[in-house]
Amino acid sequence: MPTFVARVQDARGSRRERLVADSIRDARATLRERGLFVQELKQDESVSLNFDLKELSTRFAKVTVKDKAVFSRQFAALVNAGVALVRGLGVLSEQCQNPKLKKALMGVSADVQQGISLSDSMRKYPECFDKLYTAMIQAGEVGGVLDEVLNRLSKLLEDIARLQNQIKSAMAYPVTVGVLAILIFFAMVRFLLPVFANIFNDLGVELPVFTQFMMGISYFVQDIKNVFLSIVVIAVAIFAFRQYYKTRVGRETVDRLLLKMPLFGDLIQKSSTARFCRTFGALTRSGVPILTCLEIVRDTAGNQIIANAVDEARREIQTGGMISIALQKEQVFPLMAIQMISIGEETGELDLMLTKVADFYEDEVEQAVKALTSIMEPIMIVFLGGMVGSILLAMYLPIFTVFDALG
């Protein structure tokens, strides 16, 4: 529990008090029950050696898309059944398994009880409720259709989670095989190859060039300093890349290269198109203003090049242009998606057309993931076989030299 420091006053005068409470609201109530007039109350920011494991787990917990989808589905059911917001939030916070989301729901419940709107309260917890979520909640509050908006939110989040899982499943196999191949290669070079090298040295056999090269790698990895230095270099390179990616130029450069990558570039484009259309369609159907929709979609695009295209479309709309024309100028989205968006603008059914485009490209992503997996499997098998085969070749080449010498 957090510690609070208060300056209070009673009949004896003003003084400072320290107390432990779940929240600043509970701390204030406790002091009032003691008959103290609270002049100032704040959380103690001083460093303490007593670590609260519960607070630590809450700090490092991550609210996933699935967590938000489950909460939205359950909250929609309670609101639709006529349960008051405060009571519904209290029930859901008690049964919530994620500590960070649980703490946020308790804070939102307390704010709503004091008269703050649900969307404004959720904005205080951006790690749990992003701009997309709070904008749709605000639209539901204004339109009086909060339960309907929550259902759309849960459906949207479930679709996003399913799309993410498809992409992760495509990457799981090559990553797993790649890690295993590196570990096997390291173990054979570190422990197996030196045994055979010592045997050949005792026989006085001159090692072939390829075997000498592999032995050089073996000697390198046997020295702990070299291994540690390699790890440090890799860590520094990753840190430098991340710092570069945080810059706008770096993000644009890397994201542009990702879109042009063979196999993965097409998958990234289709998944980004599906996410853009699904999110944009859900926001417009919920009554969020179109400029706000484009701003939210831009911030949740996940690719800077696509975000730039969406931002250009937003500026085009401000000057009275059409979204489809602006998106076509950037040449980021597939032509079919742009044509369908154009038809939606002309017919006044943009949200319906966006949903259809999202459905189509989510199916395309699913097929692309299956195709990518089928291609990656033989590639990774050849990669694993090549690494192990190089070790075996390095061990067997000197044997042929021995046979030649005996002959």
C-alpha positions as CSV (number, residue, x, y, z in Angstrom):
1,M,0.0,0.0,0.0
2,P,1.2,3.5,-0.7
3,T,2.2,5.8,2.2
4,F,0.7,9.4,2.5
5,V,2.0,12.5,4.2
6,A,-0.5,15.0,5.5
7,R,-0.5,18.3,7.3
8,V,-3.4,18.3,9.7
9,Q,-4.8,20.6,12.4
10,D,-6.8,19.9,15.5
11,A,-7.3,21.6,18.9
12,R,-3.6,21.2,19.7
13,G,-2.5,23.0,16.5
14,S,-1.0,22.0,13.1
15,R,1.3,19.0,12.7
16,R,2.3,16.4,10.1
17,E,0.9,12.8,10.0
18,R,2.0,9.7,8.1
19,L,-0.4,6.9,7.3
20,V,-0.8,4.0,4.9
21,A,-4.0,3.6,2.8
22,D,-5.2,2.2,-0.5
23,S,-5.8,5.6,-2.1
24,I,-5.7,9.3,-1.3
25,R,-9.5,9.2,-0.8
26,D,-9.2,6.5,1.8
27,A,-6.4,8.4,3.5
28,R,-8.5,11.6,3.7
29,A,-11.5,9.6,5.1
30,T,-9.2,8.0,7.8
31,L,-7.9,11.4,8.9
32,R,-11.4,12.8,9.1
33,E,-12.5,9.9,11.2
34,R,-9.7,10.8,13.7
35,G,-11.2,14.3,14.0
36,L,-8.4,16.0,12.1
37,F,-8.8,18.8,9.6
38,V,-6.7,18.0,6.5
39,Q,-4.8,21.0,5.2
40,E,-2.6,19.2,2.7
41,L,-2.4,15.5,1.7
42,K,0.0,13.9,-0.8
43,Q,1.7,10.6,-1.4
44,D,5.1,10.0,0.1
45,E,7.6,9.9,-2.7
46,S,10.6,9.1,-0.5
47,V,12.6,6.0,-1.3
48,S,11.8,3.0,0.9
49,L,13.7,-0.3,1.3
50,N,10.4,-2.1,1.9
51,F,9.3,-3.5,-1.4
52,D,5.6,-4.1,-1.8
53,L,5.4,-7.2,-4.1
54,K,1.8,-6.4,-4.9
55,E,2.6,-2.9,-6.0
56,L,5.6,-4.2,-7.9
57,S,3.5,-6.7,-9.8
58,T,0.9,-4.0,-10.6
59,R,3.6,-1.7,-11.9
60,F,5.1,-4.3,-14.3
61,A,1.8,-5.9,-15.4
62,K,0.6,-5.4,-18.9
63,V,-3.0,-5.0,-20.0
64,T,-3.4,-7.0,-23.2
65,V,-6.0,-6.6,-25.9
66,K,-7.6,-9.8,-24.7
67,D,-8.0,-8.4,-21.2
68,K,-9.8,-5.3,-22.5
69,A,-12.0,-7.4,-24.8
70,V,-13.1,-9.6,-21.9
71,F,-13.8,-6.6,-19.7
72,S,-15.8,-4.8,-22.5
73,R,-17.9,-7.9,-23.1
74,Q,-18.7,-8.4,-19.4
75,F,-19.3,-4.6,-18.9
76,A,-21.7,-4.5,-21.8
77,A,-23.7,-7.4,-20.4
78,L,-24.0,-5.6,-17.0
79,V,-25.0,-2.3,-18.6
80,N,-27.5,-3.9,-20.9
81,A,-29.0,-5.7,-17.8
82,G,-29.6,-2.3,-16.1
83,V,-26.8,-2.6,-13.5
84,A,-25.5,0.8,-12.4
85,L,-22.1,1.8,-13.7
86,V,-20.5,2.1,-10.2
87,R,-21.8,-1.3,-9.1
88,G,-20.8,-2.9,-12.5
89,L,-17.3,-1.5,-12.2
90,G,-17.0,-2.7,-8.7
91,V,-18.1,-6.2,-9.6
92,L,-15.7,-6.4,-12.5
93,S,-12.8,-5.0,-10.5
94,E,-13.2,-7.7,-7.8
95,Q,-13.1,-10.5,-10.3
96,C,-10.4,-9.0,-12.6
97,Q,-7.2,-11.1,-12.7
98,N,-4.9,-8.4,-14.1
99,P,-3.6,-6.3,-11.2
100,K,-3.0,-3.1,-13.3
101,L,-6.5,-3.3,-14.9
102,K,-8.0,-4.1,-11.5
103,K,-6.4,-1.0,-9.9
104,A,-7.6,1.2,-12.9
105,L,-11.2,-0.1,-12.6
106,M,-11.2,0.7,-8.8
107,G,-10.0,4.2,-9.6
108,V,-12.6,4.6,-12.4
109,S,-15.4,3.4,-10.1
110,A,-14.4,6.0,-7.4
111,D,-14.3,8.8,-10.0
112,V,-17.7,7.8,-11.5
113,Q,-19.1,7.8,-7.9
114,Q,-18.0,11.4,-7.5
115,G,-19.8,12.4,-10.7
116,I,-16.9,12.3,-13.3
117,S,-17.9,10.8,-16.6
118,L,-16.8,7.3,-17.5
119,S,-14.7,8.4,-20.5
120,D,-12.9,11.2,-18.6
121,S,-12.1,8.9,-15.8
122,M,-10.7,6.2,-18.2
123,R,-8.4,8.8,-19.8
124,K,-6.5,8.9,-16.5
125,Y,-5.3,5.4,-17.2
126,P,-3.8,5.5,-20.7
127,E,-1.9,2.2,-20.1
128,C,-5.3,0.4,-19.8
129,F,-7.6,2.5,-21.9
130,D,-6.1,4.1,-25.1
131,K,-7.5,6.9,-27.2
132,L,-9.5,4.5,-29.3
133,Y,-11.2,3.1,-26.2
134,T,-12.0,6.4,-24.5
135,A,-13.3,8.0,-27.7
136,M,-15.8,5.2,-28.3
137,I,-16.9,5.2,-24.7
138,Q,-17.4,9.0,-24.9
139,A,-19.5,8.5,-28.1
140,G,-21.6,5.9,-26.3
141,E,-22.2,8.2,-23.3
142,V,-23.2,11.1,-25.5
143,G,-25.5,9.0,-27.7
144,G,-27.0,7.0,-24.8
145,V,-25.9,3.7,-26.4
146,L,-23.1,2.7,-24.1
147,D,-24.0,-1.0,-24.0
148,E,-24.0,-1.1,-27.8
149,V,-20.7,0.7,-28.1
150,L,-19.1,-1.7,-25.5
151,N,-20.3,-4.6,-27.6
152,R,-18.7,-3.1,-30.7
153,L,-15.5,-2.4,-28.7
154,S,-15.3,-6.0,-27.5
155,K,-15.8,-7.3,-31.1
156,L,-13.2,-4.9,-32.4
157,L,-10.7,-5.9,-29.7
158,E,-11.4,-9.6,-30.3
159,D,-10.7,-9.1,-34.0
160,I,-7.5,-7.3,-33.3
161,A,-6.4,-10.0,-30.9
162,R,-7.2,-12.7,-33.4
163,L,-5.2,-10.9,-36.1
164,Q,-2.2,-10.5,-33.7
165,N,-2.3,-14.1,-32.8
166,Q,-2.3,-15.2,-36.5
167,I,0.9,-13.1,-37.1
168,K,2.5,-14.4,-33.9
169,S,1.8,-18.0,-34.9
170,A,3.5,-17.4,-38.2
171,M,6.6,-16.2,-36.4
172,A,6.6,-18.7,-33.6
173,Y,7.9,-21.6,-35.7
174,P,10.9,-19.9,-37.4
175,V,11.9,-18.2,-34.2
176,T,11.8,-21.4,-32.2
177,V,13.8,-23.4,-34.8
178,G,16.3,-20.6,-35.2
179,V,17.0,-20.4,-31.5
180,L,17.4,-24.2,-31.3
181,A,19.7,-24.2,-34.3
182,I,21.9,-21.6,-32.7
183,L,22.0,-23.4,-29.4
184,I,22.9,-26.7,-31.1
185,F,25.5,-25.1,-33.2
186,F,27.1,-23.4,-30.1
187,A,27.1,-26.6,-28.1
188,M,28.7,-28.7,-30.9
189,V,31.3,-26.0,-31.6
190,R,32.0,-25.5,-27.9
191,F,32.2,-29.1,-26.7
192,L,32.3,-31.6,-29.6
193,L,34.6,-30.1,-32.2
194,P,37.6,-29.6,-29.8
195,V,37.5,-33.3,-29.0
196,F,38.0,-34.3,-32.6
197,A,40.6,-31.5,-33.1
198,N,42.8,-32.9,-30.3
199,I,42.6,-36.4,-31.9
200,F,43.7,-35.0,-35.2
201,N,46.5,-33.0,-33.6
202,D,47.8,-36.1,-31.9
203,L,47.9,-37.9,-35.3
204,G,49.8,-35.0,-36.8
205,V,47.3,-34.4,-39.5
206,E,47.1,-31.0,-41.2
207,L,43.6,-29.7,-40.8
208,P,41.7,-28.6,-43.9
209,V,40.9,-24.9,-44.3
210,F,37.2,-25.2,-43.5
211,T,38.0,-27.2,-40.3
212,Q,40.6,-24.5,-39.3
213,F,37.9,-21.9,-39.8
214,M,35.4,-23.8,-37.6
215,M,38.2,-24.4,-35.0
216,G,38.7,-20.6,-35.0
217,I,35.1,-20.2,-34.0
218,S,35.5,-22.9,-31.4
219,Y,38.5,-21.2,-29.8
220,F,36.6,-17.9,-29.8
221,V,33.5,-19.2,-28.0
222,Q,35.6,-21.2,-25.5
223,D,36.9,-17.9,-24.1
224,I,34.3,-16.5,-21.7
225,K,35.6,-12.9,-22.3
226,N,34.9,-13.2,-26.0
227,V,31.3,-14.6,-25.3
228,F,30.7,-11.7,-22.8
229,L,32.1,-9.2,-25.3
230,S,29.8,-10.5,-28.1
231,I,26.7,-10.3,-25.8
232,V,27.7,-6.7,-24.9
233,V,28.1,-5.7,-28.6
234,I,24.7,-7.3,-29.5
235,A,23.0,-5.5,-26.6
236,V,24.6,-2.2,-27.5
237,A,23.5,-2.7,-31.2
238,I,19.9,-3.5,-30.1
239,F,19.8,-0.4,-27.8
240,A,21.2,1.8,-30.6
241,F,18.6,0.4,-33.0
242,R,15.8,1.1,-30.6
243,Q,17.0,4.7,-30.0
244,Y,17.2,5.2,-33.7
245,Y,13.7,3.8,-34.2
246,K,12.3,6.2,-31.6
247,T,13.3,9.1,-33.9
248,R,10.8,10.0,-36.7
249,V,13.4,9.5,-39.5
250,G,14.4,6.2,-38.1
251,R,10.8,5.0,-37.7
252,E,10.0,6.0,-41.3
253,T,13.1,4.4,-42.7
254,V,12.6,1.1,-40.9
255,D,8.9,0.9,-41.5
256,R,9.4,1.6,-45.2
257,L,11.9,-1.2,-45.4
258,L,9.5,-3.5,-43.6
259,L,6.8,-2.8,-46.2
260,K,9.2,-3.7,-49.0
261,M,10.5,-6.9,-47.4
262,P,9.7,-10.1,-49.4
263,L,7.1,-12.3,-47.9
264,F,6.7,-10.1,-44.8
265,G,6.0,-6.8,-46.5
266,D,2.8,-8.1,-48.1
267,L,1.7,-9.5,-44.8
268,I,2.3,-6.2,-42.9
269,Q,0.5,-4.2,-45.6
270,K,-2.6,-6.5,-45.4
271,S,-2.7,-6.6,-41.6
272,S,-2.3,-2.8,-41.4
273,T,-5.1,-2.3,-43.9
274,A,-7.4,-4.7,-42.0
275,R,-6.6,-2.9,-38.7
276,F,-7.1,0.5,-40.3
277,C,-10.5,-0.4,-41.8
278,R,-11.7,-2.3,-38.7
279,T,-10.8,0.5,-36.3
280,F,-12.0,3.3,-38.6
281,G,-15.3,1.6,-39.3
282,A,-16.0,0.9,-35.6
283,L,-15.3,4.6,-34.7
284,T,-17.5,6.1,-37.4
285,R,-20.4,3.7,-36.6
286,S,-20.2,4.7,-33.0
287,G,-20.7,8.4,-33.9
288,V,-17.1,9.6,-33.4
289,P,-16.4,12.7,-35.6
290,I,-14.4,11.7,-38.7
291,L,-11.4,13.9,-38.0
292,T,-11.1,12.4,-34.5
293,C,-11.4,9.0,-36.1
294,L,-8.5,9.6,-38.4
295,E,-6.4,11.0,-35.6
296,I,-7.0,7.9,-33.5
297,V,-6.4,5.5,-36.4
298,R,-3.2,7.4,-37.2
299,D,-1.9,6.9,-33.6
300,T,-2.8,3.2,-33.6
301,A,-1.6,2.4,-37.1
302,G,1.6,0.6,-35.9
303,N,3.6,1.7,-39.0
304,Q,4.9,5.2,-39.5
305,I,4.4,5.2,-43.3
306,I,0.8,4.1,-43.0
307,A,0.3,6.7,-40.2
308,N,1.7,9.4,-42.5
309,A,-0.8,8.3,-45.2
310,V,-3.7,8.5,-42.7
311,D,-2.5,11.9,-41.5
312,E,-2.5,13.1,-45.1
313,A,-6.0,11.9,-45.5
314,R,-7.0,13.8,-42.4
315,R,-5.6,17.1,-43.8
316,E,-7.4,16.3,-47.1
317,I,-10.7,16.0,-45.2
318,Q,-10.1,19.3,-43.5
319,T,-9.8,21.1,-46.9
320,G,-13.0,19.4,-48.2
321,G,-11.3,16.5,-50.0
322,M,-12.0,12.7,-50.0
323,I,-10.3,10.1,-47.9
324,S,-9.8,7.7,-50.8
325,I,-8.1,10.3,-53.0
326,A,-5.6,11.1,-50.2
327,L,-4.9,7.5,-49.5
328,Q,-4.3,6.8,-53.2
329,K,-1.7,9.5,-53.3
330,E,0.4,7.9,-50.7
331,Q,0.4,4.5,-52.5
332,V,0.4,2.6,-49.2
333,F,-2.9,0.8,-49.2
334,P,-4.0,-1.8,-51.8
335,L,-5.9,-0.4,-54.7
336,M,-9.0,-2.6,-54.1
337,A,-9.3,-1.2,-50.5
338,I,-9.1,2.4,-51.8
339,Q,-11.8,1.7,-54.4
340,M,-14.1,0.2,-51.9
341,I,-13.6,3.1,-49.5
342,S,-14.3,5.5,-52.4
343,I,-17.6,3.6,-53.1
344,G,-18.5,3.9,-49.4
345,E,-17.9,7.7,-49.5
346,E,-20.1,8.1,-52.6
347,T,-22.9,6.0,-51.2
348,G,-22.8,7.4,-47.7
349,E,-22.2,3.9,-46.2
350,L,-18.5,4.3,-45.3
351,D,-18.7,2.4,-42.1
352,L,-20.3,-0.6,-43.8
353,M,-17.8,-0.6,-46.6
354,L,-14.9,-0.4,-44.1
355,T,-16.2,-3.4,-42.3
356,K,-16.4,-5.4,-45.5
357,V,-12.8,-4.4,-46.4
358,A,-11.6,-5.4,-43.0
359,D,-13.3,-8.8,-43.2
360,F,-11.7,-9.4,-46.7
361,Y,-8.2,-8.4,-45.6
362,E,-8.4,-10.3,-42.4
363,D,-9.1,-13.4,-44.5
364,E,-6.2,-12.5,-46.7
365,V,-3.9,-12.2,-43.7
366,E,-5.0,-15.6,-42.5
367,Q,-4.2,-17.1,-45.9
368,A,-0.9,-15.2,-46.1
369,V,0.0,-16.5,-42.6
370,K,-0.6,-20.1,-43.8
371,A,1.4,-19.6,-46.9
372,L,4.2,-18.0,-45.0
373,T,4.3,-20.8,-42.5
374,S,4.4,-23.4,-45.3
375,I,7.3,-21.6,-46.9
376,M,9.2,-21.0,-43.7
377,E,9.1,-24.6,-42.5
378,P,11.4,-26.0,-45.3
379,I,13.7,-22.9,-45.1
380,M,14.2,-23.4,-41.3
381,I,14.8,-27.1,-41.8
382,V,17.5,-26.4,-44.4
383,F,18.9,-23.7,-42.0
384,L,19.1,-26.1,-39.1
385,G,20.5,-28.9,-41.3
386,G,23.1,-26.5,-42.7
387,M,24.4,-25.5,-39.3
388,V,24.6,-29.0,-38.0
389,G,26.1,-30.2,-41.3
390,S,28.8,-27.6,-41.2
391,I,30.0,-29.1,-37.9
392,L,29.9,-32.6,-39.2
393,L,31.8,-31.6,-42.4
394,A,34.5,-29.9,-40.3
395,M,34.9,-33.1,-38.3
396,Y,34.9,-35.5,-41.3
397,L,37.2,-33.6,-43.7
398,P,40.3,-34.4,-41.7
399,I,39.4,-38.1,-41.7
400,F,39.7,-38.1,-45.5
401,T,43.1,-36.5,-45.1
402,V,44.1,-39.3,-42.7
403,F,43.0,-41.9,-45.2
404,D,45.0,-40.2,-48.0
405,A,48.1,-40.2,-45.7
406,L,47.7,-43.9,-44.9
407,G,47.2,-44.8,-48.6
